[in-house]
Amino acid sequence: MFSTRHCKPALRSTVLCLAVLTALSACGGGGGTGTTTTPVASAPAPQDGAVGTITGFGSVIINGVRYDDSAATVKDDSGNTIASSKLALGMTVQLKGKNNDDGSGSASGIDVFSELQGPVSALNLAGSSFSLFGFTVQTNAKTVFADATGLSALADGNIVEVYGLRNGTTITATRIERKTPAAGAVVVKLRGALSGLNSASTSFTLGGLVINYGSATVLPAASSLSEGGYVAISATSLPSGTNLSASRVVALGSKPVSFEDGARSELEGVISNFTSASQFTVGSITVDASKATFVRGTLASLANGARVEIKGTTSNNVLTARLVKFDDGSASDDFELHGTVSSFASLSSFMVRGVTVDASGSAVLFERGAASDLANGRAIEVEGNLQASSSGSVLKATKISFEDVSAGTGSVGGQTEWRGKVSSVSGNTLVVGTRTVTVSAATVYRRISQAQLVTGVLIEVRGTVQGDGSIKADRITLED
C-alpha cells in the first residue's frame, strides 16, 4: 500500500484526495453504491492424453498420432528427466499435450514405463512366451527386441526389461531389452495392484512375490499405500525364493494411468471385464464404445482378450469411444519413421532416427523418387514391419516416400496428397474432408482394406487430380 507519511502536509493532503478520488472512481464514481468486481480466473483447458506404444519417430508417433516432442519433458519410470533421444520403438508411455484430431499433436510431457524387469524362466519358443515373477510374457510379430536377435536368443536366467500391454497376469510384449545390470543397479521392476498389505510387517504381495518395503524409499509416503492400490517397485537384488526386498516403491493410486476430464483420450491395450459395448475396461480405464466407429472389426468383435486402440473423450472417468481399431498383432506396416538417411551402406542397410532399415525388398513402394535416390542426407518417410537380425530388430521397409520432394502441384492431371476423415462412402466414391475421392481396382490400400473404409476414419490419399477437383486414388493409407 502507498504511504503518505514522508510527504509535506500540503502535498500529503493532495495525495490523500487523489487516493480517495481514485478509490471512488474504481467503485463506479463519486456517488451511488458501485462495487468492485474481482476477475475470476478461468480453469485451464484439460490436457489431451495418450497411453500406448511408440510405433514411430519424427517427432514421436503413438496410437497413429504424430506428436511434436520438441518442447516435451520426458521422464523414465524412476521420475528422472531424460533426453527424447532415449525413446525407442516399442516403449510404452503416457503422453500429455494437445491432440489436433487430424493425426498430429504436440506433447508437453512423456512418461515412459515398463511392466517388468527380472530373470527369464520357463522359456517356451514354441509358444513364443516365457514367465517372469508369475506373469506370462507373450511375444508376437510386433515385439521389438533390443540387444537380442529375438526370443530364440534368450535363455532362462537372462535379465530382461519388458514393455507391454497387460491383461491380468499376461503381458503382450511390445519391447524386450536384454540387460546386464551393474552391481548396485536396479535389477528388478514390477508394476501392478498390491494385495495383502501388512503395515506391521511392512510387506504386501504382487504377482508371485512377497514384497518387503521396510528398507525401501516409499513415495510419496508409506501411508499412501492401500489395499488394491497400484504400485511401481524396483529392487537392486533378485528375490530370495518368493521374497523380494524393495529399494523403491511408488504409490500410483487407484489407477496406474488416467486421463483428464473433457480431454481427447487415446488408449492402446487389451479388453477385459467385458459386459457390453457400453461397459468394459482396457488396462484400468473404463470404456463405453456403444456409439463408436469400428475399424478392422465390428461391434461383435468386442471381447475379452481383443487388442484395441480406443480414441475418444474422457468424462467422469469413462472414456467414450468415437473409434475402436482392432489389432491382430500382424505388424503390417505398423511402424513409421520420418527423418534423414544416415550410415547408408546399401538398400539393405541404412539408418533413420537411430533405427536400422532394410529397403531391399522387391515389393517396396517408392513415392516421389526411386530406390536409386536413397543416399545419406535424404529426408524420407519409412513404413514397414519388424524383422529379427543379429543386432536386434530391423525395420523391413514396405514404403519409402522422399519428403524433400514436393508431393505434387495439385493441378489437374498432377499428383497430390490429401488427408482427412471419411464423411461418406458410396461404392467406389468417398468424401474425404471436403474432397471427393474415387477408387478403382488399381488402388493400393495400406493398413486398411476397401471393405474397412467407414465414415469417421482418418486416411491419407495419394492420386491424380481430376478436372472437377476430385482425386483418383492410387493409394489410400489408414492414418488413425
C-alpha positions as CSV (number, residue, x, y, z in Angstrom):
1,M,0.0,0.0,0.0
2,F,1.2,3.6,-0.8
3,S,2.1,5.6,2.4
4,T,2.0,9.5,2.7
5,R,3.9,9.8,6.0
6,H,7.0,11.2,4.3
7,C,5.1,13.8,2.3
8,K,4.9,17.5,3.3
9,P,1.4,18.5,4.7
10,A,0.1,20.3,1.6
11,L,1.4,17.5,-0.6
12,R,0.0,14.9,1.8
13,S,-3.4,16.4,1.6
14,T,-3.3,16.4,-2.2
15,V,-2.2,12.8,-2.4
16,L,-4.9,11.8,0.0
17,C,-7.5,13.5,-2.1
18,L,-6.2,11.9,-5.2
19,A,-6.2,8.5,-3.5
20,V,-9.9,9.0,-2.4
21,L,-11.0,10.1,-5.8
22,T,-9.2,7.1,-7.4
23,A,-10.9,4.7,-5.0
24,L,-14.3,6.2,-5.6
25,S,-13.7,6.0,-9.4
26,A,-12.9,2.3,-9.0
27,C,-16.2,1.8,-7.3
28,G,-18.2,3.4,-10.1
29,G,-17.7,7.2,-9.4
30,G,-18.2,9.5,-6.5
31,G,-21.8,8.6,-5.8
32,G,-24.1,5.5,-5.8
33,T,-23.3,2.1,-4.4
34,G,-20.9,0.7,-7.1
35,T,-19.0,-2.4,-6.2
36,T,-15.5,-3.7,-7.1
37,T,-15.5,-6.8,-9.3
38,T,-12.6,-9.2,-8.9
39,P,-11.9,-11.1,-12.1
40,V,-12.2,-14.9,-11.7
41,A,-9.5,-16.9,-13.5
42,S,-10.9,-19.5,-15.9
43,A,-10.0,-23.1,-15.3
44,P,-7.1,-24.3,-17.6
45,A,-8.2,-26.4,-20.5
46,P,-7.7,-30.1,-19.9
47,Q,-4.6,-31.7,-21.5
48,D,-5.3,-34.4,-24.1
49,G,-3.7,-37.7,-23.3
50,A,-2.4,-40.9,-25.0
51,V,-1.4,-44.2,-23.4
52,G,0.2,-46.7,-25.7
53,T,3.2,-47.9,-27.6
54,I,5.8,-45.9,-29.6
55,T,5.5,-47.0,-33.2
56,G,7.5,-44.3,-34.9
57,F,9.5,-41.2,-34.8
58,G,9.5,-37.8,-36.4
59,S,8.8,-36.5,-33.7
60,V,7.1,-39.4,-31.7
61,I,4.2,-41.5,-33.0
62,I,1.8,-43.0,-30.5
63,N,-1.5,-44.7,-31.5
64,G,-1.1,-43.4,-35.0
65,V,-0.7,-39.7,-34.0
66,R,2.5,-37.8,-34.8
67,Y,3.3,-35.6,-31.7
68,D,5.9,-32.8,-31.8
69,D,8.0,-33.6,-28.8
70,S,10.5,-30.7,-29.1
71,A,9.1,-29.0,-26.0
72,A,8.2,-32.1,-24.1
73,T,9.6,-33.1,-20.7
74,V,10.4,-36.8,-20.9
75,K,10.8,-38.9,-17.8
76,D,11.7,-42.5,-17.1
77,D,9.9,-44.7,-14.7
78,S,12.1,-43.6,-11.9
79,G,11.0,-40.0,-12.4
80,N,14.3,-38.9,-13.9
81,T,14.2,-36.4,-16.8
82,I,15.8,-38.0,-19.9
83,A,16.5,-36.8,-23.4
84,S,13.8,-37.6,-26.0
85,S,16.6,-39.5,-27.9
86,K,16.3,-42.2,-25.3
87,L,12.8,-43.0,-26.5
88,A,12.7,-46.2,-28.6
89,L,10.3,-48.3,-30.7
90,G,8.0,-50.5,-28.6
91,M,8.3,-48.5,-25.4
92,T,5.0,-47.9,-23.6
93,V,4.4,-44.3,-22.5
94,Q,1.8,-41.9,-21.1
95,L,1.7,-38.6,-23.0
96,K,0.0,-35.3,-22.2
97,G,-0.4,-32.4,-24.5
98,K,-2.5,-31.4,-27.5
99,N,-4.2,-33.7,-29.9
100,N,-5.3,-31.8,-33.1
101,D,-7.6,-34.7,-34.1
102,D,-6.0,-34.7,-37.6
103,G,-3.2,-37.2,-36.9
104,S,-0.9,-34.6,-35.4
105,G,-0.4,-33.1,-32.0
106,S,2.2,-31.6,-29.6
107,A,3.5,-33.2,-26.4
108,S,4.1,-31.3,-23.1
109,G,5.1,-34.4,-21.1
110,I,6.0,-38.0,-21.9
111,D,6.4,-40.6,-19.1
112,V,8.0,-43.9,-20.0
113,F,7.1,-47.1,-18.1
114,S,7.9,-50.8,-18.4
115,E,5.9,-53.6,-16.8
116,L,8.6,-56.0,-15.6
117,Q,12.3,-56.5,-15.3
118,G,13.9,-59.6,-14.0
119,P,15.2,-63.1,-14.9
120,V,13.5,-65.1,-17.7
121,S,12.1,-68.5,-16.7
122,A,10.1,-71.3,-18.4
123,L,11.2,-70.0,-21.9
124,N,8.8,-71.5,-24.4
125,L,9.9,-71.0,-28.0
126,A,7.0,-72.9,-29.5
127,G,4.5,-70.8,-27.6
128,S,6.5,-67.5,-28.1
129,S,6.4,-66.9,-24.4
130,F,8.3,-67.0,-21.1
131,S,7.5,-66.4,-17.4
132,L,8.7,-63.7,-15.1
133,F,7.7,-63.4,-11.4
134,G,4.4,-65.2,-12.0
135,F,3.5,-63.3,-15.1
136,T,3.3,-64.8,-18.6
137,V,5.1,-62.6,-21.2
138,Q,3.7,-63.3,-24.7
139,T,5.6,-62.1,-27.8
140,N,4.4,-61.7,-31.4
141,A,5.5,-60.2,-34.8
142,K,5.2,-56.7,-33.3
143,T,7.6,-57.2,-30.4
144,V,10.8,-55.2,-30.7
145,F,13.9,-56.9,-29.4
146,A,17.0,-54.9,-28.2
147,D,20.4,-56.5,-27.5
148,A,18.9,-59.8,-28.7
149,T,18.1,-61.1,-32.1
150,G,14.7,-62.4,-30.9
151,L,13.1,-64.8,-28.4
152,S,15.4,-67.6,-29.5
153,A,18.4,-65.6,-28.4
154,L,17.2,-65.5,-24.8
155,A,17.7,-68.2,-22.1
156,D,16.4,-68.9,-18.7
157,G,18.1,-66.6,-16.2
158,N,18.7,-63.7,-18.7
159,I,17.7,-60.4,-17.2
160,V,15.2,-58.6,-19.4
161,E,13.1,-55.5,-19.2
162,V,9.6,-55.9,-20.7
163,Y,7.4,-53.2,-22.1
164,G,3.9,-54.2,-23.0
165,L,0.1,-54.4,-22.7
166,R,-1.2,-56.1,-19.5
167,N,-4.3,-58.3,-19.3
168,G,-4.5,-59.9,-15.9
169,T,-1.3,-61.9,-15.4
170,T,-0.5,-61.9,-19.1
171,I,1.6,-59.2,-20.7
172,T,1.8,-58.9,-24.5
173,A,5.3,-57.6,-25.0
174,T,5.8,-54.6,-27.2
175,R,9.6,-54.3,-26.5
176,I,12.1,-56.6,-24.7
177,E,15.5,-55.4,-23.7
178,R,18.2,-57.8,-22.5
179,K,20.1,-56.3,-19.6
180,T,23.4,-56.7,-17.8
181,P,22.9,-54.7,-14.7
182,A,26.0,-53.3,-12.9
183,A,26.5,-54.0,-9.2
184,G,24.1,-51.9,-7.2
185,A,21.9,-51.1,-10.2
186,V,18.2,-51.8,-10.4
187,V,17.8,-55.5,-11.4
188,V,14.0,-56.0,-10.7
189,K,11.0,-53.9,-11.6
190,L,7.3,-54.7,-11.2
191,R,4.0,-52.7,-11.6
192,G,0.6,-53.7,-10.5
193,A,-2.1,-53.8,-7.9
194,L,-0.9,-54.9,-4.5
195,S,-2.7,-57.2,-2.1
196,G,-2.2,-58.5,1.5
197,L,-0.9,-55.1,2.7
198,N,0.6,-55.6,6.2
199,S,1.9,-52.4,7.7
200,A,3.2,-54.2,10.8
201,S,5.5,-56.4,8.8
202,T,5.9,-53.8,6.0
203,S,5.0,-56.2,3.3
204,F,2.5,-56.9,0.6
205,T,2.1,-59.3,-2.3
206,L,2.5,-58.5,-6.0
207,G,2.5,-61.1,-8.8
208,G,4.1,-64.2,-7.3
209,L,6.3,-62.3,-4.9
210,V,6.0,-61.1,-1.3
211,I,7.5,-57.5,-1.3
212,N,9.2,-56.2,1.9
213,Y,9.3,-52.4,1.8
214,G,10.7,-51.8,5.3
215,S,14.1,-50.6,3.9
216,A,12.7,-49.0,0.8
217,T,12.1,-45.4,-0.2
218,V,8.3,-45.1,-0.4
219,L,6.9,-42.3,-2.4
220,P,5.1,-40.1,-1.6
221,A,4.9,-41.9,1.8
222,A,4.2,-45.4,3.3
223,S,0.8,-44.1,4.4
224,S,-0.1,-43.7,0.7
225,L,-0.1,-47.5,0.2
226,S,-3.5,-49.0,0.2
227,E,-5.1,-52.5,-0.4
228,G,-5.7,-52.9,-4.1
229,G,-3.7,-49.7,-5.0
230,Y,-1.3,-49.7,-7.8
231,V,2.4,-49.5,-7.2
232,A,5.7,-49.5,-9.1
233,I,8.5,-51.4,-7.4
234,S,12.3,-51.5,-8.1
235,A,15.0,-53.6,-6.3
236,T,18.7,-53.8,-6.6
237,S,18.8,-57.6,-5.8
238,L,17.0,-60.6,-7.0
239,P,14.3,-62.3,-4.9
240,S,15.2,-64.9,-2.3
241,G,12.7,-67.6,-3.2
242,T,9.5,-65.6,-3.4
243,N,10.6,-62.8,-1.1
244,L,11.8,-59.5,-2.6
245,S,13.4,-56.6,-0.6
246,A,12.3,-53.5,-2.5
247,S,14.6,-50.5,-2.7
248,R,12.0,-48.1,-4.0
249,V,8.1,-48.2,-4.0
250,V,6.0,-45.6,-5.7
251,A,2.3,-45.5,-5.0
252,L,0.4,-44.8,-8.2
253,G,-3.1,-44.6,-6.7
254,S,-6.3,-46.4,-7.7
255,K,-5.3,-46.4,-11.4
256,P,-1.8,-46.6,-12.9
257,V,-2.8,-44.2,-15.8
258,S,-5.6,-41.7,-16.2
259,F,-7.0,-39.0,-18.5
260,E,-8.2,-35.5,-17.6
261,D,-11.9,-34.9,-17.7
262,G,-13.0,-33.4,-21.0
263,A,-9.8,-34.3,-22.8
264,R,-9.3,-36.1,-26.0
265,S,-8.0,-39.5,-25.0
266,E,-6.3,-42.3,-26.8
267,L,-5.6,-45.7,-25.3
268,E,-4.0,-48.9,-26.5
269,G,-4.5,-52.2,-24.7
270,V,-6.3,-55.4,-24.2
271,I,-10.1,-55.7,-23.4
272,S,-11.0,-57.2,-20.0
273,N,-14.1,-57.2,-17.8
274,F,-16.3,-57.1,-20.9
275,T,-20.0,-56.7,-20.0
276,S,-21.3,-55.0,-23.1
277,A,-20.3,-52.5,-25.7
278,S,-21.1,-49.8,-23.3
279,Q,-19.0,-51.2,-20.4
280,F,-15.6,-52.9,-20.5
281,T,-12.1,-52.0,-19.4
282,V,-8.8,-51.5,-21.3
283,G,-5.9,-51.6,-18.8
284,S,-7.5,-49.9,-15.9
285,I,-9.7,-47.5,-17.9
286,T,-13.5,-48.0,-18.2
287,V,-14.7,-47.7,-21.8
288,D,-18.1,-47.0,-23.5
289,A,-17.9,-48.0,-27.2
290,S,-21.7,-48.2,-27.8
291,K,-21.6,-45.4,-30.4
292,A,-18.1,-45.9,-31.8
293,T,-17.0,-46.5,-35.4
294,F,-15.1,-49.8,-35.7
295,V,-12.1,-50.4,-37.9
296,R,-10.7,-53.9,-38.8
297,G,-13.6,-55.4,-36.9
298,T,-17.2,-54.8,-35.8
299,L,-19.1,-54.3,-32.6
300,A,-19.4,-58.1,-32.4
301,S,-15.5,-58.2,-32.3
302,L,-15.5,-56.7,-28.8
303,A,-14.5,-59.4,-26.4
304,N,-12.1,-60.1,-23.6
305,G,-8.6,-60.5,-24.9
306,A,-9.1,-58.4,-28.0
307,R,-6.2,-55.9,-28.6
308,V,-7.5,-52.5,-29.5
309,E,-6.8,-48.8,-29.9
310,I,-9.5,-46.5,-28.5
311,K,-9.9,-42.9,-29.5
312,G,-12.5,-40.7,-27.8
313,T,-13.2,-38.3,-24.9
314,T,-13.0,-38.8,-21.1
315,S,-15.8,-37.7,-18.8
316,N,-16.3,-38.8,-15.2
317,N,-13.5,-41.4,-15.5
318,V,-15.2,-43.1,-18.5
319,L,-13.6,-43.0,-22.0
320,T,-16.4,-42.6,-24.5
321,A,-15.0,-44.0,-27.8
322,R,-15.6,-42.4,-31.2
323,L,-13.4,-45.0,-32.8
324,V,-12.2,-48.5,-32.0
325,K,-9.4,-50.1,-34.1
326,F,-8.7,-53.8,-33.7
327,D,-5.1,-55.1,-33.9
328,D,-4.3,-58.7,-34.7
329,G,-0.6,-58.3,-33.9
330,S,0.4,-58.9,-37.5
331,A,2.6,-55.8,-37.6
332,S,1.5,-55.0,-41.2
333,D,3.2,-51.6,-41.9
334,D,2.7,-50.6,-38.3
335,F,6.0,-48.8,-37.8
336,E,6.8,-45.4,-39.2
337,L,9.9,-43.2,-39.3
338,H,10.4,-39.7,-40.6
339,G,14.0,-38.4,-40.7
340,T,17.3,-38.2,-42.6
341,V,19.1,-41.1,-44.0
342,S,22.5,-41.8,-42.4
343,S,25.1,-44.6,-42.3
344,F,23.9,-45.6,-45.8
345,A,25.8,-48.8,-46.9
346,S,23.2,-50.3,-49.3
347,L,19.5,-50.6,-49.8
348,S,19.5,-53.4,-47.2
349,S,21.4,-51.3,-44.5
350,F,21.0,-47.7,-43.5
351,M,19.7,-45.7,-40.5
352,V,16.8,-43.4,-40.0
353,R,16.2,-41.9,-36.5
354,G,18.7,-44.4,-35.0
355,V,16.8,-47.4,-36.4
356,T,18.3,-49.8,-38.9
357,V,16.3,-50.0,-42.1
358,D,16.3,-52.6,-44.9
359,A,14.6,-51.4,-48.1
360,S,15.9,-54.1,-50.4
361,G,12.6,-56.0,-50.8
362,S,11.2,-56.3,-54.4
363,A,7.8,-55.1,-53.3
364,V,8.9,-51.8,-51.6
365,L,6.7,-48.9,-52.8
366,F,8.8,-45.8,-53.6
367,E,7.0,-42.4,-53.8
368,R,8.4,-39.1,-55.1
369,G,11.6,-41.0,-56.1
370,A,13.2,-44.3,-56.7
371,A,15.5,-46.8,-54.9
372,S,18.5,-45.3,-56.6
373,D,17.7,-41.9,-55.0
374,L,18.4,-43.2,-51.5
375,A,21.6,-41.7,-50.0
376,N,22.9,-40.1,-46.8
377,G,21.1,-36.8,-46.1
378,R,17.9,-37.5,-47.9
379,A,14.7,-36.8,-45.9
380,I,12.4,-39.7,-46.1
381,E,9.4,-41.4,-44.6
382,V,9.6,-45.1,-44.0
383,E,6.8,-47.5,-43.3
384,G,7.3,-51.2,-42.6
385,N,7.4,-54.1,-40.1
386,L,10.0,-55.7,-37.9
387,Q,12.4,-58.4,-38.7
388,A,15.0,-60.1,-36.4
389,S,18.7,-59.6,-37.1
390,S,22.0,-60.2,-35.5
391,S,21.9,-56.8,-33.8
392,G,18.2,-56.8,-32.8
393,S,15.1,-55.7,-34.6
394,V,15.4,-54.2,-38.1
395,L,12.6,-52.2,-39.8
396,K,11.8,-54.0,-43.1
397,A,10.5,-51.2,-45.3
398,T,7.3,-51.7,-47.3
399,K,7.1,-48.0,-48.4
400,I,9.5,-45.1,-48.7
401,S,8.5,-41.6,-49.6
402,F,11.0,-38.8,-50.2
403,E,9.9,-35.9,-48.1
404,D,12.4,-33.4,-49.6
405,V,10.5,-33.6,-52.9
406,S,7.1,-31.9,-53.5
407,A,4.1,-34.1,-53.1
408,G,2.7,-32.7,-56.3
409,T,1.4,-29.5,-57.8
410,G,-2.3,-30.3,-57.1
411,S,-3.1,-29.1,-60.6
412,V,-5.4,-31.1,-62.9
413,G,-3.6,-34.2,-64.2
414,G,-0.9,-33.9,-61.5
415,Q,-0.2,-35.9,-58.4
416,T,-1.3,-34.8,-55.0
417,E,-1.7,-36.0,-51.4
418,W,-4.8,-35.3,-49.3
419,R,-5.6,-36.2,-45.7
420,G,-8.9,-36.1,-43.9
421,K,-11.7,-38.0,-42.3
422,V,-14.1,-40.0,-44.4
423,S,-17.5,-38.4,-44.2
424,S,-19.3,-40.7,-46.7
425,V,-18.8,-43.9,-48.6
426,S,-20.9,-44.9,-51.7
427,G,-19.5,-47.7,-53.8
428,N,-16.2,-46.5,-55.3
429,T,-16.7,-42.9,-54.2
430,L,-15.6,-41.4,-50.9
431,V,-15.9,-37.9,-49.5
432,V,-12.7,-37.2,-47.5
433,G,-12.8,-33.9,-45.7
434,T,-14.1,-31.6,-48.3
435,R,-12.9,-33.6,-51.3
436,T,-14.4,-36.3,-53.4
437,V,-12.2,-39.4,-53.9
438,T,-12.7,-42.3,-56.4
439,V,-11.1,-45.7,-56.1
440,S,-10.6,-48.4,-58.6
441,A,-9.2,-52.0,-58.9
442,A,-5.7,-50.4,-59.2
443,T,-5.9,-48.5,-55.9
444,V,-3.4,-49.8,-53.3
445,Y,-4.6,-50.0,-49.7
446,R,-2.2,-49.7,-46.7
447,R,-3.2,-50.7,-43.1
448,I,-6.8,-50.9,-44.2
449,S,-8.9,-52.6,-47.0
450,Q,-11.6,-51.1,-49.2
451,A,-14.2,-53.0,-47.2
452,Q,-12.9,-51.5,-44.0
453,L,-13.3,-47.9,-45.2
454,V,-16.1,-46.4,-43.0
455,T,-17.2,-42.9,-42.0
456,G,-15.1,-41.3,-39.3
457,V,-11.7,-42.8,-40.1
458,L,-8.7,-40.6,-40.9
459,I,-6.9,-41.5,-44.1
460,E,-4.3,-40.2,-46.5
461,V,-5.0,-40.3,-50.2
462,R,-2.4,-40.1,-53.0
463,G,-3.6,-39.8,-56.5
464,T,-4.3,-37.8,-59.6
465,V,-6.3,-34.6,-59.6
466,Q,-9.3,-34.7,-62.0
467,G,-10.9,-31.9,-63.9
468,D,-13.7,-31.5,-61.3
469,G,-11.2,-31.2,-58.5
470,S,-11.7,-34.8,-57.3
471,I,-8.9,-37.3,-56.8
472,K,-8.5,-40.6,-58.5
473,A,-6.8,-42.6,-55.7
474,D,-3.6,-44.5,-56.4
475,R,-3.0,-45.3,-52.7
476,I,-5.1,-45.0,-49.5
477,T,-3.4,-45.3,-46.1
478,L,-5.1,-45.5,-42.7
479,E,-3.7,-42.7,-40.5
480,D,-5.9,-43.3,-37.4
